[in-house]
Amino acid sequence: MKLRLLHAADLHLDSPFEGLPARKAAVRRGEQRELLARMAELVEQEGLQLVLLSGDLLDSDNTYYETGEELVRSLGRLGVPVFISPGNHDYYSDSSPYARLSLPENVHVFRRGEIECVYLPELNVRVYGAAFTDRRSRPLLTGFRAAPKTAGQIDLLCLHGEVGARESIYNAISEAELAASGVDYAALGHVHKASGLCRAGSVWYSWPGCPEGRGFDETGERFVNIVELEDGRCALRQVDIAKRRYEVLRVNVTGSDPLLAVHTQITDESVRDVYRIILTGEVASPPDLNRLRRNLEEFFFELQLRDETHLQQSVWDRAGEDTLRGLFLTRLRERYDAARSEAERQQIEQAARWGLAAIDNREEVAQHDDP
């Protein structure tokens, strides 16, 4: 028997997007909700038979009304059995959205911190799963093994947890436990970077990562998995359904105008994405970040600029001039030459950046980090 399913996890619907302005954060939350509709379209287009959602579908139990509506509408639209294993962000309780919402009949939410089984006779499939019932979870797979199965039957495991981290407080899972489980495929969640297809003994497993980046620790392509199982074989295809990406672009501006250097490296697609551009290289004076932002921000959904350039050594040539700039640089050069470490020299150089920017009435050039 062949089974084709969709495996997704860690949507984190209603994330705060704290690194974005309030208006754009609201736009991103709306786009996150669209993930549900795009998954429904994928199920329909691919003719998939089952959906496994391995936890942290929601970012917390404090969901917006619109999110609950879209969740009910899109899950019902899927038209195939859907299994949800709540994770540490959306753990199951009597007050959780999963308990409050009137979910469609095709949706099964695992509610207990013990592995249980649901049999789907029309597919000859057994789905095992459990729920986080708090923000932390003890190991849920310890001692588990699927019951003996009949010919042609497929066993699945849907679970939120962390593989290979023995001390994890988020349902620590070992490869030995996966191998001993006896299931055909384990659909896992929690880790936000996709694993690709893995194997422990005869058990296939993966986690898809989050399908939509939410910060600069989740850059590039993001995925949901289409999984095909037949006669002990497993094939996995990663599908990118994200609306936008987070990208980090490092641009060396040595010997060139920073604005021109950035323009040569951005693409037409950047307008949909959130970018952090890091300027590197050697410069005679700190880049004018105000000028860069005015000329670049229209090319991105949101833009952050960081300056990691180094002042050319020739900047000290003006030390000794009978000017405010000269006196300032003289003092700093004395400290620079007396510095005992590279880290201390970098701090003094950064002080030079701030001082020169202030003297020239430019924006202070600091190392800007995300909140």
TORBA-899405 format. One record per residue (C-alpha): z, x, y; residue number from 1. Coordinates in Angstrom, 2 decimals. Example, Ala and Ser with C-alpha at 12.3 -4.5 7.8 and 13.67 -1.06 7.14 Angstrom:
2
REC        w        u        v   nr
REC     7.80    12.30    -4.50    1
REC     7.14    13.67    -1.06    2
This chain:
371
REC        w        u        v   nr
REC     0.00     0.00     0.00    1
REC    -0.80     1.18     3.54    2
REC     1.54     0.46     6.45    3
REC     0.74     1.15    10.11    4
REC     3.51     0.91    12.68    5
REC     4.49     1.72    16.25    6
REC     7.52     3.93    16.77    7
REC     8.98     4.26    20.28    8
REC    12.36     5.20    21.73    9
REC    14.20     6.15    24.92   10
REC    12.37     3.92    27.38   11
REC    15.52     3.87    29.55   12
REC    14.40     0.75    31.40   13
REC    16.03     0.35    34.83   14
REC    16.66     4.05    35.30   15
REC    17.91     4.77    38.84   16
REC    15.24     7.41    39.65   17
REC    17.73     9.03    41.97   18
REC    15.34    11.82    42.95   19
REC    12.98     9.34    44.64   20
REC    13.28     7.36    47.89   21
REC    14.69     3.86    47.28   22
REC    11.35     2.10    47.75   23
REC     9.51     4.36    45.33   24
REC    12.38     4.21    42.83   25
REC    11.96     0.41    42.77   26
REC     8.22     0.83    42.19   27
REC     8.93     3.17    39.26   28
REC    11.36     0.71    37.66   29
REC     8.67    -1.96    37.85   30
REC     6.18     0.40    36.24   31
REC     8.69     1.18    33.51   32
REC     8.80    -2.51    32.59   33
REC     5.03    -2.40    32.15   34
REC     5.58    -0.03    29.21   35
REC     6.55    -3.08    27.15   36
REC     3.26    -4.83    27.89   37
REC     1.29    -1.65    27.20   38
REC     3.02    -1.30    23.83   39
REC     2.08    -4.91    23.02   40
REC    -1.55    -4.14    23.90   41
REC    -1.46    -1.06    21.67   42
REC    -0.09    -3.04    18.73   43
REC    -2.86    -5.59    19.16   44
REC    -5.65    -3.06    19.64   45
REC    -4.59    -0.92    16.69   46
REC    -3.76    -3.79    14.36   47
REC    -0.25    -2.46    13.75   48
REC     2.08    -4.35    11.42   49
REC     5.55    -3.34    12.55   50
REC     7.45    -1.92    15.55   51
REC    10.51     0.34    15.38   52
REC    12.46     0.95    18.61   53
REC    15.02     3.69    18.02   54
REC    17.52     3.19    20.79   55
REC    18.02     3.62    24.54   56
REC    15.43     0.99    25.24   57
REC    17.65     0.23    28.24   58
REC    19.33     2.78    30.50   59
REC    22.59     0.80    30.62   60
REC    24.03    -2.67    30.09   61
REC    23.49    -3.40    33.80   62
REC    19.88    -4.58    33.63   63
REC    17.88    -6.39    36.27   64
REC    16.94   -10.02    35.67   65
REC    13.23    -9.10    35.72   66
REC    13.79    -6.54    32.96   67
REC    15.38    -9.10    30.66   68
REC    12.52   -11.50    31.28   69
REC     9.90    -8.86    30.56   70
REC    11.77    -7.71    27.46   71
REC    11.78   -11.21    25.98   72
REC     8.17   -11.90    26.96   73
REC     6.68    -8.61    25.70   74
REC     8.67    -8.43    22.46   75
REC     7.53   -11.96    21.62   76
REC     3.95   -11.06    22.50   77
REC     4.01    -8.26    19.93   78
REC     3.64   -10.88    17.22   79
REC     4.90    -8.53    14.47   80
REC     8.41    -7.73    13.21   81
REC    10.34    -5.61    15.72   82
REC    13.49    -3.66    14.91   83
REC    15.85    -2.25    17.56   84
REC    18.62     0.25    16.84   85
REC    20.74     0.42    20.01   86
REC    21.68     3.92    21.19   87
REC    24.30     5.50    23.40   88
REC    22.86     4.07    26.65   89
REC    22.22     0.54    25.36   90
REC    24.91     0.33    22.67   91
REC    25.56    -3.06    21.14   92
REC    28.54    -5.15    22.25   93
REC    29.25    -8.83    22.83   94
REC    28.39    -8.34    26.50   95
REC    25.27    -6.20    26.04   96
REC    21.83    -7.51    27.06   97
REC    20.93    -7.75    23.37   98
REC    23.74   -10.27    22.92   99
REC    23.05   -12.17    26.16  100
REC    19.28   -12.51    25.93  101
REC    17.51   -15.11    23.79  102
REC    15.30   -12.67    21.95  103
REC    12.22   -13.90    20.03  104
REC    12.50   -14.65    16.32  105
REC    10.36   -11.64    15.39  106
REC    13.01    -9.27    16.83  107
REC    15.93    -7.94    14.77  108
REC    18.64    -5.98    16.57  109
REC    20.98    -3.93    14.40  110
REC    24.48    -4.75    15.59  111
REC    26.90    -2.81    13.40  112
REC    27.88     0.82    13.17  113
REC    27.06     0.72     9.47  114
REC    23.62     1.00     7.93  115
REC    22.22    -2.34     6.78  116
REC    18.92    -3.40     5.29  117
REC    16.35    -6.06     6.18  118
REC    13.61    -6.88     3.67  119
REC    10.16    -8.01     4.80  120
REC     8.53    -9.60     1.72  121
REC     5.18   -10.15     3.43  122
REC     4.88    -6.37     3.89  123
REC     6.98    -5.30     0.89  124
REC     8.96    -3.15     3.33  125
REC    12.67    -2.53     3.68  126
REC    13.97    -1.48     7.09  127
REC    17.36     0.25     7.22  128
REC    19.19     0.70    10.49  129
REC    22.45     0.71    12.41  130
REC    23.64     0.52    16.01  131
REC    25.76     2.52    18.38  132
REC    28.66     0.24    19.25  133
REC    29.99     2.57    21.95  134
REC    28.70     5.42    24.09  135
REC    29.47     7.78    21.22  136
REC    28.91     7.45    17.51  137
REC    30.26     9.13    14.43  138
REC    27.63    10.32    11.89  139
REC    26.05     7.17    10.48  140
REC    23.94     8.69     7.71  141
REC    26.73    10.40     5.81  142
REC    26.63     9.35     2.16  143
REC    23.71     6.97     2.65  144
REC    20.92     6.57     0.12  145
REC    18.38     3.78    -0.05  146
REC    18.60     1.48    -3.07  147
REC    16.02     1.98    -5.86  148
REC    12.72     0.41    -4.85  149
REC     9.98    -1.42    -6.66  150
REC     6.42    -0.16    -7.08  151
REC     4.48    -0.07    -3.83  152
REC     7.54    -0.71    -1.68  153
REC     8.01     1.27     1.55  154
REC    11.45     2.13     2.95  155
REC    11.97     2.83     6.63  156
REC    14.97     4.00     8.63  157
REC    15.38     3.13    12.33  158
REC    18.21     5.07    13.97  159
REC    19.33     6.70    17.21  160
REC    20.83    10.13    16.67  161
REC    20.59    13.89    17.01  162
REC    19.14    16.03    14.24  163
REC    20.51    19.50    13.60  164
REC    23.41    19.33    16.08  165
REC    26.43    19.29    13.76  166
REC    28.98    18.80    16.53  167
REC    27.04    16.11    18.38  168
REC    28.94    13.01    19.47  169
REC    25.68    11.05    19.28  170
REC    25.37    10.36    15.55  171
REC    24.89    13.88    14.24  172
REC    22.17    13.91    11.55  173
REC    21.38    16.78     9.19  174
REC    18.08    17.42     7.45  175
REC    19.99    17.38     4.16  176
REC    21.16    13.81     4.90  177
REC    17.62    12.77     5.78  178
REC    16.29    14.27     2.55  179
REC    19.02    12.50     0.54  180
REC    18.35     9.13     2.20  181
REC    15.32     8.50     0.00  182
REC    13.40     6.56     2.68  183
REC     9.71     7.13     3.28  184
REC     9.91     7.50     7.06  185
REC    12.83     7.84     9.47  186
REC    12.11     6.64    13.02  187
REC    14.61     8.45    15.23  188
REC    15.45     8.48    18.93  189
REC    17.71    10.24    21.46  190
REC    15.89    13.53    22.15  191
REC    13.48    13.10    25.06  192
REC    10.90    15.69    23.99  193
REC     8.61    14.61    21.16  194
REC     9.18    16.32    17.82  195
REC     5.84    15.69    16.18  196
REC     5.84    14.88    12.46  197
REC     8.65    16.58    10.50  198
REC     9.71    16.53     6.85  199
REC    13.04    16.89     5.06  200
REC    12.50    16.96     1.30  201
REC    10.16    14.05     0.63  202
REC    11.27    12.15     3.75  203
REC     9.01    12.13     6.81  204
REC    10.67    11.76    10.20  205
REC    10.08    12.13    13.92  206
REC    11.31    11.19    17.35  207
REC     8.67    10.32    19.95  208
REC    10.60    11.35    23.06  209
REC    10.64     9.15    26.13  210
REC     7.29     7.45    26.89  211
REC     7.63     7.74    30.67  212
REC     9.01    10.77    32.51  213
REC    11.92    10.12    34.87  214
REC    12.54    13.56    36.35  215
REC    11.39    17.17    36.38  216
REC    13.12    17.76    33.05  217
REC    10.58    15.33    31.51  218
REC     7.25    16.73    32.68  219
REC     3.72    16.37    31.34  220
REC     2.46    14.00    28.67  221
REC     4.92    11.53    27.12  222
REC     4.34     9.57    23.96  223
REC     4.85     6.70    21.58  224
REC     3.95     7.27    17.93  225
REC     1.50     5.43    15.70  226
REC     2.56     6.10    12.12  227
REC     0.53     5.43     8.97  228
REC     2.17     5.51     5.53  229
REC     0.47     5.29     2.15  230
REC     1.45     6.54    -1.32  231
REC     4.01     9.04    -0.01  232
REC     1.65    10.42     2.64  233
REC     2.29    10.12     6.35  234
REC     0.06    10.55     9.38  235
REC     1.30    10.44    12.97  236
REC    -0.70    10.04    16.18  237
REC     0.88    10.49    19.58  238
REC    -0.32     8.08    22.28  239
REC     0.34     8.56    26.00  240
REC     0.86     5.18    27.71  241
REC     2.74     6.46    30.77  242
REC     1.82     5.20    34.23  243
REC     2.73     8.45    35.98  244
REC     3.81    11.97    35.12  245
REC     6.21    14.46    36.58  246
REC     4.58    17.85    37.07  247
REC     5.75    21.26    38.30  248
REC     3.08    23.45    39.91  249
REC     3.72    27.08    40.82  250
REC     1.34    28.41    43.49  251
REC     1.10    32.09    44.43  252
REC     0.39    32.26    48.18  253
REC     0.24    36.05    48.53  254
REC    -2.45    36.93    51.06  255
REC    -3.61    33.33    51.56  256
REC    -2.83    30.27    53.61  257
REC    -0.29    28.22    51.60  258
REC    -2.07    24.93    52.34  259
REC    -5.41    26.25    51.11  260
REC    -3.79    27.83    48.06  261
REC    -2.23    24.50    47.04  262
REC    -5.45    22.54    47.65  263
REC    -7.35    24.77    45.23  264
REC    -4.94    23.90    42.40  265
REC    -4.39    20.15    42.67  266
REC    -6.64    17.59    40.98  267
REC    -7.85    14.10    41.83  268
REC    -5.29    12.69    39.35  269
REC    -2.33    14.13    41.25  270
REC    -2.26    11.06    43.51  271
REC    -0.65     9.05    40.70  272
REC     2.03    11.62    39.89  273
REC     5.33    13.05    41.10  274
REC     4.96    16.76    41.86  275
REC     7.25    19.64    42.59  276
REC     5.24    22.47    44.12  277
REC     6.91    25.88    44.05  278
REC     5.47    28.49    46.39  279
REC     5.67    32.07    45.08  280
REC     4.41    35.50    46.12  281
REC     4.90    37.73    49.15  282
REC     4.61    36.43    52.72  283
REC     5.00    37.91    56.17  284
REC     7.03    34.91    57.31  285
REC     8.47    31.84    55.59  286
REC     5.90    29.08    54.92  287
REC     6.00    26.10    57.27  288
REC     7.17    23.37    54.89  289
REC     6.81    20.66    57.56  290
REC     3.13    21.49    57.97  291
REC     2.61    21.55    54.22  292
REC     4.27    18.20    53.72  293
REC     2.32    16.51    56.52  294
REC    -0.97    17.69    55.03  295
REC    -0.21    17.22    51.33  296
REC     1.99    14.18    50.80  297
REC    -0.93    11.72    50.72  298
REC    -2.25    13.46    47.60  299
REC     0.82    12.55    45.50  300
REC     2.96     9.56    44.62  301
REC     5.90    11.73    45.67  302
REC     6.06    15.41    46.61  303
REC     8.86    17.95    46.56  304
REC     8.38    21.44    47.97  305
REC    10.33    24.55    47.02  306
REC     9.90    27.97    48.56  307
REC    10.47    30.90    46.23  308
REC     8.32    33.37    48.13  309
REC     9.61    36.82    49.06  310
REC     9.34    38.33    52.51  311
REC     7.12    41.36    52.65  312
REC     9.04    44.57    53.21  313
REC     7.12    45.04    56.48  314
REC     9.19    42.25    57.99  315
REC    11.87    44.87    58.62  316
REC     9.50    46.83    60.88  317
REC    10.67    44.72    63.83  318
REC    14.25    45.67    63.19  319
REC    15.41    47.77    66.12  320
REC    13.42    45.90    68.75  321
REC    15.40    45.03    71.84  322
REC    15.03    41.32    71.11  323
REC    17.08    38.67    69.40  324
REC    14.77    38.98    66.39  325
REC    15.12    42.75    66.34  326
REC    18.92    42.70    66.59  327
REC    19.13    40.04    63.89  328
REC    16.89    41.98    61.51  329
REC    18.69    45.27    62.22  330
REC    22.00    43.79    61.13  331
REC    20.50    42.26    58.01  332
REC    18.55    45.40    57.10  333
REC    21.75    47.45    57.18  334
REC    23.35    45.03    54.76  335
REC    20.19    44.89    52.62  336
REC    20.10    48.69    52.26  337
REC    23.81    48.77    51.37  338
REC    23.55    46.00    48.78  339
REC    24.73    46.93    45.30  340
REC    22.65    44.49    43.29  341
REC    19.33    42.69    43.29  342
REC    21.15    39.36    43.49  343
REC    22.90    40.48    46.68  344
REC    19.60    41.66    48.17  345
REC    18.04    38.28    47.39  346
REC    20.91    36.53    49.18  347
REC    20.40    38.72    52.26  348
REC    16.66    38.05    52.16  349
REC    17.34    34.32    52.03  350
REC    19.58    34.71    55.07  351
REC    16.65    36.38    56.82  352
REC    14.50    33.36    56.00  353
REC    16.99    30.96    57.53  354
REC    17.45    33.09    60.61  355
REC    13.75    33.63    61.26  356
REC    13.05    29.94    60.76  357
REC    15.75    29.10    63.30  358
REC    14.44    31.66    65.81  359
REC    10.90    30.24    65.48  360
REC    12.16    26.63    65.57  361
REC    10.78    25.91    62.10  362
REC    12.31    23.95    59.25  363
REC    14.94    25.95    57.44  364
REC    13.49    27.31    54.23  365
REC    16.05    26.72    51.53  366
REC    15.75    26.43    47.78  367
REC    15.47    22.67    47.39  368
REC    16.81    21.28    44.13  369
REC    16.69    17.73    42.81  370
REC    19.86    15.72    43.33  371
